[in-house]
Amino acid sequence: MKKTCPECNSEVIGRTDKMFCSVKCKSIHQYEKSQKENTFYFSVDKQLKKNRKILKRYNKSGFTTVRHTILLEEGFNPKFFTHYWKNQKKDVYLFCYDFGFLKITKNGTTKYLIVQWQDYMNA
């Protein structure tokens, strides 16, 4: 009885318990399976990396203020962050890895204050 590869339908030659015709087909099968099983994880990870990239691009000085609409237009989503830090004034900065943001409103305009993680924040 001939066995066929579940990936490309080629004949599987070799051991009786061999399932795929080649390492390439086995790898493709495992990758596709991983993508299906980890869809939520990959989408969250993708958004976190996107948020960090946007924050980094706008934070050239280590401490920057940007209108929130500009960041949102670029695909920034403030609901995705890795951790937070609270300063002495009880302001809560949300971080995407090493770049953080604080939502502030001045004169009716909403902005994000962007900062980079500092050693003193570990304490």
Secondary structure, 3 states (H helix, E strand, C coil): CCEECCCCCCEECCCCCCCCCCHHHHHHHHHHHHHHHCHHHHHHHHHHHHHHHHHHHHCCCCEEEEEHHHHHHCCCCCCCCCEEEECCCCCEEEEECCEEEEEEEECCEEEEEEEECCHHHHC
